[in-house]
Amino acid sequence: MPCRCHSAILPPKAHGITTVCDGIADLLQRDYALTERPGVVRSVPFYEICSFNICSDKIKILYHGIVDSSRRLEVLIRAVPLLDDRYVVEIRGPENKKYIDILKNIVSKLSIEDRVRFTPQVPFSKIISEANKADIGYEVVDGFSPQHQFMLPNKFFENTMAGLALCVSNFREMSRIIEKYHNGIGIETCTPEAVAKALNALYRDQINAMKKASLAAAKDLCWEKEEQKMLVAYHME
C-alpha cells in the first residue's frame, strides 16, 4: 500500500516523486518548477470481490471512520428528520466518548433513535465486507481549509470497493472520480438541508445504478492497478 501522507517533497535529484491526487501533483510541478510532473498514486485498497446488494425498503447511509467533531457528523444526524422515511443512518468508528455523547444527545432530542445507530469499528480486514452491507457511503465535511479541495480519503475508495453509492462533498478530486464513474453525488454545502435535498431527490433505481457503478470502478481503483503507477513513477517498472 502507498504511504498515507499527502505528498512527498524530495530533493531535485530524487529518483521519483509521488503524491495522492492530480491536483497536488499539478501544484508541486508549478511551485517547484519540476521538469517532470510527480506521479499520482492514490491510497486505494487491494481488490476485493463484493456482491451487488439491491436496496431494500430501508436504505442505509453509512459513515465509517474517525468519529470526531472535524467530521461534522451532527450535520448528517440533523438531516435525518428531513430525509424520507426510507433512509436510516449508521455511524461506525473509534469512539470519541465526548463527541459521541453530543451526537447521541442530538439523536435523543430529535426523537430519531429508530433511524440512527452507532456501532463500533470493525477489524481492518473487515472494513470493506462490512461496508458492503450498507447502500450509501457518506463523506460530507466543511470546506474550511483549501486542502479539502484535494482530499481523497481512504473511505472514499473503501466505499467504492464495497459497492456503495457515494454521497460526498463536492470537492475537486472526489468530484472528478464520481463524474468519471457515475457512482455518487456531490453535496455543495455541509448543511442538513443540502444533504437531505440531494438524497431525497434520488430514486431507488438511481442508487442501485450507482452501487453497480462503484463495483465496476473498483476494478480500476484498486492497489493491483495503482501499484503499477508507483513503479512507473520510481522508474522501477
Secondary structure as UniProt FT lines:
FT   TURN            12..13
FT   STRAND          18..19
FT   HELIX           22..31
FT   TURN            32..33
FT   STRAND          39..40
FT   STRAND          59..64
FT   HELIX           69..71
FT   HELIX           73..79
FT   HELIX           80..82
FT   TURN            85..86
FT   STRAND          87..92
FT   HELIX           97..110
FT   TURN            113..115
FT   STRAND          116..119
FT   HELIX           124..126
FT   HELIX           127..131
FT   TURN            132..133
FT   STRAND          136..139
FT   HELIX           146..150
FT   HELIX           154..161
FT   TURN            162..163
FT   STRAND          165..169
FT   HELIX           172..181
FT   STRAND          184..187
FT   HELIX           192..200
FT   HELIX           204..217
FT   TURN            218..220
FT   HELIX           223..233
FT   TURN            234..235
//
